[in-house]
Amino acid sequence: MTHRQENVRAARGRFHLLRGSRKDEAAGADYFDYNLLAVVILLTAFGLVMQYSVTAYSMLQVKGHPFMKQILVCAGGMVILIVASRIDYHGLAKGSGLLFAGSILLVIATRFIGKNVNGATRWIDLGFIQFQPSEVAKLAVILYIPVLITMMGTKFGKYKRAPARILGLGLLTAFLVYKFTDNLSTAIIIFGICFVMVIVAHPHPRGLVALFFAALAAVYPVYLVLKSIFQTASSTSFRYRRILTWLNPEKYQKEGGYQVMQGLYAIGSGGLFGKGLGNSAQKLGVLPEAENDMIFAIVCEELGLVGAFILTGLFIYLLYRLFFIALNAPDRLGALIVVGIFSHVAIQVVLNIAVVLSIIPTTGITLPFVSSGGTSLWFLMAEMGIALNISGQIIERKKS
């Protein structure tokens, strides 16, 4: 048997022995994170209340009520959460390679069989719902990258090429999502998830952390360069227009600045306690995508700064519970999966709020659990269910 074959067999052995690696410890009670379940329910309920408030006006304009569809979506999401929480994450990890390959094929297929909505071909119409393959890619990365890192074992920390290969795979996935669905925001989220998992898994992440902070330090100089370039640029590219809009929304209202300005008006008019639930003026056909990407602006307008802080606090507590589960996960595989889920939620929340506050250029990113939509919520619920399954395998030590 060659040295390479021995390494492969050893890696496979480590993977199959992951389950129960801490079950052999001192007897204790099984733990289940009811706090995580509670905050997920609270966020979903908060989202339903805001969806009813935002879409109540549309009930007078069209037949039917989109809120009823959102209730069904949330109900389906809770079923998915319960089912996912009862499936052993080790079994999901074993099939993550097929899920990853399938997600890439779906992303590529979107270019050819996808449905064009508002100028973007990112959805596959299934009849009862518009399915977004990029959401499958997020979940696939969250499950598959930890498996690869776990299979590498100690090699991941010893060899410089190991983290580079993982980051390369994440970058390739992000590129394919961008290339075939023209969804830059999701591509950024996917690579961000991969980057965070690599930093957490690597025993000596100083170089990667230094690279990250160097990139942050370069943001302002890059901003100045972009400002000097795009203020004089004349291009039909919608990405150029978005940057121009971000730099000067008052001047480029027809190119998208109108949405930015109306969102800021909504936030500013809310004050400390808001106008009251249901009393938003911007939702009356003034603010585009009020129930989707810009719903945080409506939260600020109706519930004020206090409501925005409450919602932000719920997200922070959700991230804290995920951090707790990752810290106490029964094995490395489970810890890294929860780190991926943590990264997904954190990056998406930060980017959505940053867009609404006009800190970064506008891009189509929903606010988790609050914005309307089916695919994104269902996959978020699946991720929460996986996190709950991992929490259920934590050993709660009995006090002696």
Secondary structure, DSSP 4 states (H G I P E B T S, - for coil): --HHHHHHHHHHHHHHT-TTTTTTSS-EEEP--HHHHHHHHHHHHHHHHHHHHHHHHHHTTSSS-HHHHHHHHHHHHHHHHHHHHTS-HHHHHHTHHHHHHHHHHHHHHHHHHPEEETTEEEEEE-SSSEE-HHHHHHHHHHHHHHHHHHHHTTHHHH-THHHHHHHHHHHHHHHHHHHHH--HHHHHHHHHHHHHHHHHH-S-THHHHHHHHHHHHTHHHHHHHHHHHHTS-----HHHHHHHHHH-TTTTIIIIIHHHHHHHHHHHHHTTT-S-TT--STTTTTSTTTTTTTHHHHHHHHHHHHHHHHHHHHHHHHHHHHHHHHHH-SSHHHHHHHHHHHHHHHHHHHHHHHHHTTSS-----PPTTTS--SHHHHHHHHHHHHHHHHHTT-EEEPP-
